[in-house]
Amino acid sequence: MNPPAVYGLKHPQQLEDLLMYRLTRVVRTCGLPLVRLFEGELGITRREWHVLALVVQEGALAPSRIAELCWLDRPRVSRAVGRLVERGLLSRQAAGRSALVRATAEGNALYARAMAEAGAFNEALVDDLDATEMAQLDALLNKLQSRAQTLRDAPMPGRPVQRHAGGTRDRHGTTESTSTPR
């Protein structure tokens, strides 16, 4: 017989059984100290931190690519980039019909400081896990991410495709998926 926690995750009957709810709870519980760090001490939002971190780590990026990597819509990325450019943390450089966004020296310095602080918080968060548990957690998170992507990209028979989720409207007004099954 399965322990209650296993049964609940596999066959959710209440809110606390849902994996996404439990993961969100962990993220939100950790969110407050990180908000204090980013907004209070560093003067940037978590969204701006995400944009800055991607640009530092990946190098020069087009705003549309930042939006893809951040899982955000382009207007939100554009506003975040604009604020980071105003603060001197990022710079824009024309590249054909688009622009490339690069981290400035000040942006790299803020990233290093923020990463050190966030890294220390991360270390404290996983401090109770031993090496085996850390390896298991990493493997499980990778497995869940892979499955989540498969489910995200799979067509759902009998349900209309939502345009904001990657579907398109043909000239007759019906929707169809733009994603290809894997």
Secondary structure, DSSP 8 states (H G I E B T S, - for coil): ---HHHHHHHS--SGGG-HHHHHHHHHHHHHHHHHIIIIIIS---HHHHHHHHHHHHH-SB-HHHHHHHHT--HHHHHHHHHHHHHTTSEEEEEETTEEEEEE-HHHHHHHHHHHHHHHHHHHHHTTT--HHHHHHHHHHHHHHHHHHHHHHHS--TTS---GGGTEEE-TTS-EEE-S---
